[in-house]
Amino acid sequence: MANEVTSNLPAVQVAIEELTARLDYGLYQATNAISLALKNQAVQNVSQNRHKIGEPRIDSPFPNTVTGNLRNNIMAAPASRVGFGMYVASVNSGATYSMALENGSSLWKSGVSYPYMTPARDEIILSGKAEQYVISAINVAIRG
């Protein structure tokens, strides 16, 4: 009787599909964690300078907080899928003046900007937090 060679290709294909699904889901979760970290950092940035109406502006690179409207409107959206394992983190503020604070406005006498979102993004990236979320997601997916 001759030895028959059997193929394990179907089992390998199933294992690859399962790993692919775990990686994709893990990266989705990592992107959501990055969005939340970015939101929290932006909220922290706009919460640093609290003052009352009529008081002079606190000298700081961040916006001054009077009512908390900007802070209360900073929201993290669920990750958007743009391809396999590719997601976009999205955080924004619904406050009507949020873009003017971030980028400055020609309508303001000074035209000065008080960015809060860009420094938050830079902090999440440069501190390595974003990278750690991704590495952790990949490690969890590989371990199964």
PyMOL commands that set and color helices and strands:
alter all, ss='L'
color gray80, all
select helices_A, chain A and resi 9-46+69-72+98-103+117-126+129-143
alter helices_A, ss='H'
color red, helices_A
select strands_A, chain A and resi 49-50+64-65+74-83+86-93
alter strands_A, ss='S'
color yellow, strands_A
deselect
rebuild
show_as cartoon
